[in-house]
Amino acid sequence: MVQNVNNNQVVNGIRGSELQKIQAGQRGVGFEQLLQETIQQKQEVQFSKHAKERIDQRGIEVTTTLMNDLNNAVEKAKQKGAKDVVIIGPKEVFIVNIPNNIVVTTLSGAEMKNNIFTKIDSAVIL
């Protein structure tokens, strides 16, 4: 039985986006493909609710190029053993928790001036 659910809805303890993937598997999408898609999603940088709010408030444009740069920076930091990183771009700054692949907060370039970043063990310049 296929149920129509939205991505955030929870059915029988399963988030809608995951339920849709399971149902897709029942419609002929291979398990290996679903597994690869899930792994790829987990490897990409995600944004916390707080970071998403800050992006909206500060008018930061998250482009495909910026996401690629962030993902590359996080991967390099991970290889060096970093845990909490400040990633400094040309117009914005991202604080990223590397083990969880999550942007915790972000600042515009103007807000970066005269700011102190604490509990950061590494920095990456884009």
C-alpha positions in Angstrom: 0.0 0.0 0.0 1.5 3.4 -1.0 0.7 6.3 1.2 1.0 9.9 0.2 2.9 11.8 2.9 5.0 14.9 2.9 8.7 14.8 3.8 8.3 15.9 7.4 5.3 13.8 8.3 5.9 10.8 10.5 4.1 7.5 9.8 4.6 4.6 12.1 7.8 6.2 13.4 9.2 6.7 9.9 9.8 10.2 8.5 7.9 10.8 5.2 11.0 11.2 3.1 12.3 7.8 4.3 8.8 6.2 3.8 8.8 7.6 0.2 12.1 5.9 -0.4 10.9 2.6 0.9 7.8 2.8 -1.2 9.9 3.7 -4.2 11.8 0.5 -3.6 8.6 -1.4 -3.8 8.0 0.3 -7.2 11.2 -1.0 -8.7 14.0 1.4 -7.6 16.8 -0.8 -6.5 18.0 -1.0 -2.9 21.5 -0.2 -3.9 20.4 3.0 -5.6 18.4 4.0 -2.5 21.4 3.2 -0.3 23.8 5.3 -2.5 21.3 8.3 -2.4 21.0 8.1 1.4 24.8 7.9 1.8 25.3 10.8 -0.5 22.8 12.9 1.4 24.5 12.1 4.7 27.9 13.2 3.2 26.7 16.6 2.1 26.7 19.5 4.5 23.3 20.1 6.1 22.0 23.3 7.8 20.6 23.4 11.3 17.3 25.2 11.8 19.3 28.1 13.4 21.6 28.3 10.4 18.7 28.3 8.0 17.1 31.2 9.9 20.4 33.1 9.9 20.8 32.6 6.1 17.3 34.0 5.5 17.8 36.9 7.9 21.2 37.9 6.5 20.3 37.5 2.9 23.0 34.9 2.2 22.6 33.3 -1.2 23.4 29.5 -1.0 24.3 28.6 -4.6 25.4 25.3 -6.0 29.0 26.6 -6.2 28.9 27.7 -2.6 27.5 24.2 -1.5 30.3 22.5 -3.5 32.9 24.8 -1.8 31.4 24.0 1.6 31.3 20.3 1.0 35.0 20.4 -0.2 36.1 22.5 2.8 34.3 20.1 5.2 35.9 17.1 3.5 39.4 18.6 3.8 38.8 19.6 7.5 37.5 16.1 8.2 40.7 14.6 6.7 42.8 16.8 9.0 40.8 15.6 12.0 39.0 18.9 12.7 35.9 18.9 14.8 34.5 22.5 14.8 35.5 24.7 11.9 35.0 28.3 10.8 34.8 28.4 7.0 35.4 31.9 5.7 34.0 32.7 2.2 34.3 35.9 0.3 31.0 37.3 1.6 30.0 34.9 4.4 31.2 32.8 7.3 30.0 29.3 8.3 30.5 27.6 11.6 30.4 23.8 10.9 30.4 20.8 13.2 32.5 18.4 11.2 31.5 15.0 12.8 27.8 15.7 12.1 28.3 17.5 8.8 26.1 20.4 9.9 26.4 24.1 9.6 25.6 25.4 13.1 25.4 29.1 12.2 26.4 31.6 9.6 27.3 35.3 9.4 27.6 37.8 6.6 31.0 39.2 5.8 30.2 42.5 7.5 29.2 40.8 10.8 32.5 39.0 10.8 34.5 42.1 11.6 35.4 42.5 15.3 33.8 39.1 16.1 35.4 36.4 18.2 34.9 32.8 17.3 35.2 30.4 20.3 35.4 26.6 20.5 36.8 26.4 17.0 39.7 24.1 16.3 40.3 24.9 12.6 39.6 27.5 9.9 39.2 27.1 6.2 39.4 30.0 3.7 37.3 29.5 0.6 
